[in-house]
Amino acid sequence: MTRKPVLWFAPQTCARVTLTALEEIGQPFDTRLIAFMAGEHRQPDFLSVNPSGKVPALETGDGVIVQNGAILSYLADMFPEARLLPHPVDARERSRILAELFRCSSDLHPLVTRFVMSPTISTDAADAPRIRAKAGEALALQLAPLERRLDAQPWMLGQDWSILDAYLAWIWFRITGVGFDQRDYSALQTHYAKACERPSAIAALAHEAKAQTELKARGLFFQPPPADKA
Ligand SMILES: N[C@@H](CCC(=O)N[C@@H](CS)C(=O)NCC(=O)O)C(=O)O
């Protein structure tokens, strides 16, 4: 990746995970902010980068990479010294690591979207609490094994932090931000607090804070409503 990468992102979205990965790598990168409330994700400028209109998208010397899992896997391979993911010794170990990435991007993230964005998913406002409740039940089912795992080990993959911990931390931030019941998840709470202490996470949040200020100034910052207001 010879040219400086450019990350297309928005604050509070799953692009936070990619932002954290780039901060962890510690090499210069640029960002382009997408204002969802202005519909910028549906405008030609961005659609020419990612035709599906979703963040994150990473422009690199190797072309544009989309899908968080693919970007993280690419960055882990390109910058092995950053140890974003363990270096797999064989195909089986690689499959275990990929399974955890897909757990975040394919199992959990769609549920997060339904739970957090239920008021914007349905055209019928009365439906929103029901959609959120169903997504909450499904999330509880998916998070229970992770709670047990994190009760027995500090990080998603064992003793060492990986970018999967930033992914899970974003998921936790998103759902608890709108009122997911945390009571049965003390290990996840501890994990989130530890994940947020990492310098790369602090830097990513500082970056987001600047973007958030910019969006607020433009009247374009969106905060999903909490559960009791959905
Ligand atoms: N499968 C994609 C999902 C990305 C995604 O849904 N991003 C959200 C923000 S968290 C987004 O851009 N949503 C805008 C939209 O779907 O219109 C990935 O893992 O990168």
PDBQT file of the ligand as one rigid body, heavy atoms in Angstrom, charges set to zero:
ROOT
HETATM    1  N1  LIG A 301     -21.428  -5.289   5.716  1.00  0.00    +0.000 N 
HETATM    2  C1  LIG A 301     -20.925  -3.946   5.813  1.00  0.00    +0.000 C 
HETATM    3  C2  LIG A 301     -21.907  -3.132   6.583  1.00  0.00    +0.000 C 
HETATM    4  C3  LIG A 301     -21.507  -1.683   6.666  1.00  0.00    +0.000 C 
HETATM    5  C4  LIG A 301     -22.641  -0.834   7.196  1.00  0.00    +0.000 C 
HETATM    6  O1  LIG A 301     -23.794  -1.262   7.294  1.00  0.00    +0.000 OA
HETATM    7  N2  LIG A 301     -22.315   0.416   7.529  1.00  0.00    +0.000 N 
HETATM    8  C5  LIG A 301     -23.325   1.318   8.001  1.00  0.00    +0.000 C 
HETATM    9  C6  LIG A 301     -22.784   2.176   9.126  1.00  0.00    +0.000 C 
HETATM   10  S1  LIG A 301     -22.458   1.189  10.574  1.00  0.00    +0.000 SA
HETATM   11  C7  LIG A 301     -23.740   2.195   6.855  1.00  0.00    +0.000 C 
HETATM   12  O2  LIG A 301     -22.928   2.729   6.140  1.00  0.00    +0.000 OA
HETATM   13  N3  LIG A 301     -25.059   2.340   6.665  1.00  0.00    +0.000 N 
HETATM   14  C8  LIG A 301     -25.617   3.185   5.664  1.00  0.00    +0.000 C 
HETATM   15  C9  LIG A 301     -26.616   2.464   4.798  1.00  0.00    +0.000 C 
HETATM   16  O3  LIG A 301     -26.756   1.231   4.931  1.00  0.00    +0.000 OA
HETATM   17  O4  LIG A 301     -27.275   3.145   4.023  1.00  0.00    +0.000 OA
HETATM   18  C10 LIG A 301     -19.556  -3.939   6.517  1.00  0.00    +0.000 C 
HETATM   19  O5  LIG A 301     -19.341  -4.820   7.356  1.00  0.00    +0.000 OA
HETATM   20  O6  LIG A 301     -18.724  -3.066   6.196  1.00  0.00    +0.000 OA
ENDROOT
TORSDOF 0
